[in-house]
Amino acid sequence: MRPRILRAACAFVSVSLVIGSCSSAPKQSDTVQTVKIQADQEAASGEAYYRQGRYDLALQLFTQALSGYTSVDDGAGIIRSYNAIGKSYVVLGSLDLAENIFLRARERAQGESPSLLFDSSINLGELYLAKGDAQSARTTLLNANTMPFPGRRSAQTAMLYHDLGTAEKNLGNSPKALEYFQLSLKTNLSNKYIAEAASDYYMIASVYSRDGMYDEALKNASLALSLDKRVESSPGIAKDLYAMGLIAAKKGDQGSAFDYFQRSYLVSTTLGFRDDMKKALARLVAAADALGRTTDAESYRHALADLENPPSSMGNPPSSMGTP
């Protein structure tokens, strides 16, 4: 996903230590409310970085927020921080750490908040999806759906539908997957959850692409791209363009595929998502060869070779790009 991660000194310390050494303990003169306000600000900043794809900085701020919430025993803040940290671990490829902290979040939420218990269970289901265990994900998500609590937010319902759609897709059940994604999309659009709706369109496109319905796939991927541009989600834009390239290539339109892959490569380059750059370059080489653009193919082949042999000091975290 990135050429390197600018890890803070303690961004990846053990969850068992409550990840509390990143920020200093509050001064004696600090009030509980002051600490909570500071932690809220750190959490909000972390969310902003997370949306931008700057997951390393997001993780740092989430851990600082956790330290503040823990210092004043703010249960809801602790649970939210656990979930935010876990989601950061997932996108950074540290799945065992993510599972550890999601389980902590769910355990703490059982005596704290039905709503946060639901969120923690959803996150655990998403972790199983990331691990490739769609059956466990579906079981966990269906169990979450049986949790009765008043005032379930529309965003929570949409998230559940989206994740169930992903589980059904991974289990090969396209009709059920599309049913769930459409339910999620309807909820997200009606509530103007733009980034979430973009994700729904992307997944709908991936189902159609897998089933050979390339025109429908391109239509939905284009809708995802439009919404991701609207909210300035660069990681989403890169992913959408790459997906459109894959679909166009499957359709036999190598010219359009080349254009989409090139645009995806350029966005990924600005983000520093190394593995995504490599994926796009590999596809660019294939598309250029198919089009007889030998000079371009050779140029991208050299660029890919350079990326595949980085200096030993550079990290190589996992890619965010799926295969529609």
C-alpha positions in Angstrom: 0.0 0.0 0.0 2.8 2.4 0.8 6.6 2.6 0.1 7.1 3.2 3.8 5.2 3.9 7.0 6.3 6.9 9.0 5.7 5.1 12.2 5.7 7.1 15.4 8.0 5.7 18.0 5.2 3.8 19.7 2.6 3.4 17.1 2.8 -0.4 17.0 3.5 -1.1 20.7 1.6 -4.0 22.2 -2.1 -3.6 22.8 -1.6 -5.3 26.1 0.2 -2.2 27.3 -2.9 -0.1 26.4 -0.7 1.8 23.9 -0.4 4.5 26.4 3.2 5.7 26.2 2.6 7.9 23.1 1.2 10.8 25.1 2.1 12.0 28.5 -0.3 11.6 31.5 -2.5 14.6 32.2 -1.1 17.2 34.6 -2.6 17.3 38.1 -4.3 20.5 37.2 -6.1 19.1 34.2 -9.8 18.4 34.7 -11.4 15.2 33.4 -13.3 17.3 30.9 -10.1 18.9 29.6 -8.6 15.5 29.0 -11.7 14.2 27.2 -11.8 17.3 24.9 -8.1 16.7 24.0 -8.7 13.0 23.4 -11.8 13.9 21.2 -9.7 16.2 19.1 -7.0 13.6 18.7 -9.6 11.0 17.6 -11.2 13.4 15.1 -7.8 14.3 13.6 -7.0 10.6 13.4 -10.3 10.0 11.5 -9.4 12.8 9.1 -6.0 11.2 8.4 -7.6 7.8 8.0 -9.9 9.0 5.3 -6.9 10.5 3.5 -5.2 7.1 3.5 -2.5 8.4 6.0 -3.0 5.4 8.2 0.3 5.7 10.1 -0.6 9.2 11.3 -4.1 8.1 12.0 -2.9 5.3 14.2 -0.6 7.6 16.1 -3.5 9.9 17.0 -5.8 7.1 17.8 -3.3 5.7 20.3 -2.9 9.2 21.9 -6.6 9.5 22.2 -6.8 6.0 23.8 -4.2 7.1 26.4 -6.2 10.2 27.3 -9.5 8.2 27.6 -7.8 5.5 29.6 -6.4 8.1 32.0 -9.9 9.3 33.0 -11.6 5.9 32.6 -13.9 7.0 29.8 -15.3 3.7 28.8 -17.0 4.8 25.6 -13.9 6.7 24.5 -11.7 3.6 25.2 -14.0 1.4 23.1 -14.1 3.8 20.2 -10.3 4.1 20.3 -9.9 0.4 20.4 -12.1 0.0 17.3 -10.3 2.9 15.5 -6.9 1.4 16.2 -8.0 -2.0 15.1 -9.3 -0.7 11.8 -5.9 1.0 11.3 -4.2 -2.3 12.0 -6.3 -4.0 9.4 -5.4 -1.7 6.6 -1.8 -1.8 7.6 -1.9 -5.6 7.5 -1.4 -6.3 11.2 -4.4 -8.7 11.4 -3.4 -10.5 14.6 -3.1 -7.2 16.5 -6.4 -6.1 15.0 -8.2 -9.2 16.2 -6.7 -8.8 19.7 -7.9 -5.2 20.0 -11.4 -5.8 18.5 -11.9 -8.6 21.0 -10.9 -6.2 23.8 -13.4 -3.6 22.4 -16.2 -6.2 22.3 -15.5 -7.4 25.8 -15.4 -3.9 27.3 -18.6 -2.9 25.3 -20.6 -5.8 26.8 -21.0 -3.9 30.0 -20.8 -0.4 28.5 -23.0 0.1 25.4 -25.1 -2.1 23.2 -24.4 0.3 20.3 -20.6 0.0 20.7 -21.0 -3.7 21.2 -22.7 -3.8 17.8 -19.9 -1.7 16.2 -17.2 -3.9 17.8 -18.9 -7.1 16.4 -19.1 -5.5 13.0 -15.4 -4.7 13.1 -14.6 -8.3 14.1 -16.7 -9.5 11.1 -14.7 -7.2 8.8 -11.5 -8.6 10.3 -12.6 -12.2 9.3 -13.3 -10.9 5.8 -9.7 -9.5 5.7 -8.4 -12.9 6.8 -10.3 -14.6 4.0 -12.7 -16.4 6.4 -16.1 -15.3 4.8 -18.0 -18.0 6.7 -16.9 -16.8 10.1 -17.6 -13.2 9.0 -21.1 -14.0 7.9 -21.8 -15.8 11.2 -20.4 -12.9 13.3 -22.3 -10.4 11.2 -25.6 -12.3 11.4 -25.2 -12.6 15.1 -24.7 -8.8 15.3 -27.9 -8.3 13.4 -29.8 -10.1 16.2 -28.6 -7.6 18.8 -31.7 -5.7 19.9 -31.0 -2.2 21.0 -33.1 1.0 20.6 -31.9 3.8 18.4 -29.7 1.8 16.0 -28.3 4.4 13.6 -28.8 4.2 9.9 -25.0 4.2 9.4 -24.7 1.1 11.6 -27.4 -0.7 9.6 -25.8 0.3 6.3 -22.4 -1.0 7.5 -23.9 -4.3 8.4 -25.6 -4.7 5.0 -22.4 -3.8 3.2 -20.3 -6.3 5.2 -22.9 -9.0 4.8 -22.8 -8.3 1.0 -19.1 -8.7 1.0 -19.3 -12.0 2.9 -21.9 -13.4 0.5 -19.8 -12.2 -2.5 -16.8 -14.0 -1.1 -18.9 -17.1 -0.6 -19.9 -17.0 -4.3 -23.6 -16.0 -3.7 -23.9 -13.1 -6.2 -27.7 -12.5 -5.9 -27.6 -12.3 -2.1 -24.5 -10.1 -2.2 -26.2 -7.6 -4.6 -29.3 -7.6 -2.4 -27.3 -6.6 0.6 -25.2 -4.0 -1.3 -28.4 -2.4 -2.7 -29.8 -2.2 0.8 -26.7 -0.5 2.1 -26.5 1.8 -0.9 -30.1 2.9 -0.5 -29.5 3.7 3.2 -26.2 5.6 2.5 -27.6 7.6 -0.4 -30.7 8.6 1.6 -28.5 9.8 4.4 -25.9 11.4 2.2 -23.2 9.1 3.4 -21.1 9.7 0.2 -17.9 7.8 0.9 -19.9 4.8 2.1 -22.1 4.9 -1.0 -19.0 4.9 -3.2 -17.9 1.8 -1.4 -21.2 0.2 -2.2 -21.0 1.0 -5.9 -17.5 -0.4 -6.0 -18.5 -3.7 -4.5 -21.6 -3.9 -6.8 -19.2 -3.4 -9.7 -16.9 -6.2 -8.4 -19.9 -8.6 -8.3 -20.9 -7.7 -11.9 -17.3 -7.9 -13.1 -16.9 -11.4 -11.6 -20.1 -12.5 -13.3 -19.0 -11.2 -16.7 -21.5 -8.3 -16.8 -18.8 -5.7 -17.7 -21.1 -2.9 -18.8 -22.9 -2.9 -15.5 -19.6 -3.3 -13.7 -18.1 -0.2 -15.5 -21.3 1.8 -14.8 -21.1 1.2 -11.1 -17.4 1.6 -10.8 -17.8 5.0 -12.6 -20.4 6.0 -10.0 -18.0 5.0 -7.2 -15.3 7.1 -8.8 -17.6 10.1 -9.1 -18.5 9.9 -5.4 -14.9 9.4 -4.2 -13.9 12.5 -6.2 -16.7 14.4 -4.6 -15.4 13.7 -1.1 -11.7 13.9 -2.2 -10.9 10.3 -1.2 -7.6 9.8 -3.0 -7.3 6.1 -1.9 -10.8 5.5 -3.2 -10.1 7.2 -6.4 -7.0 5.1 -7.0 -8.9 1.9 -6.2 -11.8 2.9 -8.5 -9.6 3.7 -11.4 -7.7 0.4 -11.0 -11.0 -1.5 -10.9 -12.2 0.2 -14.1 -8.9 -0.8 -15.7 -9.4 -4.4 -14.8 -13.0 -4.4 -16.1 -12.0 -2.7 -19.3 -9.2 -5.3 -19.8 -11.6 -8.1 -19.2 -14.0 -6.5 -21.8 -11.1 -6.4 -24.3 -10.8 -2.6 -24.4 -7.1 -2.4 -23.8 -6.9 1.3 -24.7 -9.3 2.3 -22.0 -7.6 -0.1 -19.6 -4.3 1.5 -20.3 -5.7 4.9 -19.5 -7.4 3.8 -16.2 -4.3 2.0 -15.0 -2.1 5.0 -15.8 -4.4 7.3 -13.9 -4.5 4.9 -10.9 -0.7 4.7 -11.0 -0.4 8.4 -10.8 -2.8 8.8 -7.9 -1.1 5.9 -6.0 2.3 7.6 -6.6 1.1 10.8 -5.0 -0.1 8.8 -2.0 3.1 6.7 -1.8 1.1 3.4 -1.9 4.0 1.2 -3.2 2.1 -2.0 -3.7 -0.7 -0.3 -5.5 1.9 1.4 -7.8 3.3 -2.1 -8.5 -0.1 -3.5 -9.3 -0.9 -0.7 -11.7 2.5 -0.8 -13.4 2.2 -4.6 -14.0 -1.2 -4.0 -15.7 0.2 -1.1 -17.6 2.9 -3.3 -19.0 0.4 -5.9 -20.1 -1.9 -3.3 -21.7 0.9 -1.5 -23.5 2.1 -4.9 -24.9 -1.4 -5.6 -26.1 -1.6 -2.2 -27.8 1.9 -2.6 -29.4 3.2 0.4 -27.4 6.6 -1.1 -27.0 8.3 2.0 -25.7 5.7 2.5 -23.0 5.8 -1.1 -22.1 9.6 -1.0 -21.7 9.4 2.2 -19.6 6.8 0.8 -17.2 8.7 -2.5 -17.0 11.8 -0.7 -15.8 9.7 1.3 -13.3 8.2 -1.9 -12.0 11.6 -3.5 -11.7 12.8 -0.5 -9.7 9.8 -0.8 -7.3 10.3 -4.6 -6.9 13.9 -4.0 -5.8 13.7 -1.2 -3.2 16.4 -0.3 -0.7 16.3 -2.6 2.3 15.2 0.2 4.6 11.9 0.7 2.8 8.8 -1.1 4.0 6.3 -2.8 1.8 2.8 -2.9 3.5 -0.1 -4.7 1.9 -2.1 -3.2 -1.0 -5.6 -1.8 -0.6 -6.6 -2.8 -4.1 -8.9 -5.8 -4.6 -9.7 -7.6 -7.8 -13.2 -6.8 -9.2 
